[in-house]
Amino acid sequence: MTNEQLFALVKKNPLSVGCGVLAILIGAVIYFRMDQVPEAMSLLEQKIAEGERLNANVNNAAQLPEQLAAITEARAEIEKRLVRGIDLAQNLQYFYRLEAETGAKILSLRQNPSPPVKAGVKSALGGVGFTVSFQGPYFTVMEFLRRLENGTHYSRFTAVGVAVSGNRTGPLTFSVSLELLGQP
C-alpha cells in the first residue's frame, strides 16, 4: 500500500481512522500510567482517613467548653483531696481526727519516707506512705478502716495485719500500711 492509497483510505473513512487512532492513544496512556494507580489509591486512602479524623475533631469540638469545665472541676476536687508529703503535722492530724471520730485508739502512727524520685522522671502525683496501728472493739476498728478507705483522701492499703488481744471478745489490734495519694 502506497502513501496515496493510505491517504485515500483515511479520506474515505475519517471517523473510523480517528476512532482507531484515539483508541491507540488511550491504550498507550493507560499502559504508561498503570503503575501510578496504586500510589494514587494509597494517597486517596490517606486523604480519606485524614478527612474523617478532621471531621471527628470538628464534631467533638462542639462540646469542648463543657468538657473543659468538667475536667477543671474534677481537677480542683482532686487537688483538695491530695496529701502533701512535706506537711507532716497536717497529715498526722488527719489520722488523729479519725481516731477522735471513731473512738479507736491509735497505738503508733508514722509517715514513711517517700521513695527517691528517678532522675529524668517528673511525677506530679505519688503515694505518701503511712504505717498506723490502732486498737478497739470490732465495730470501732471497722469504722476506722471504712473512714480511711472512703475518707477525705484517696487511699490504697498495701498491708493489713490483725491481732486479737486476750480472748475473742477482747479488742482487735490492726496494723495498716497505706498510701494516700499526694505530692511527695
Salt bridges, closest charged atoms under 4 A:
GLU77 OE1 - LYS80 NZ 3.43
GLU79 OE2 - ARG75 NH2 4.00
GLU79 OE1 - ARG84 NH2 3.63
GLU101 OE1 - ARG147 NH1 2.73
GLU143 OE2 - ARG146 NH2 2.59
GLU143 OE2 - ARG147 NE 2.76
GLU179 OE1 - ARG156 NH2 2.44
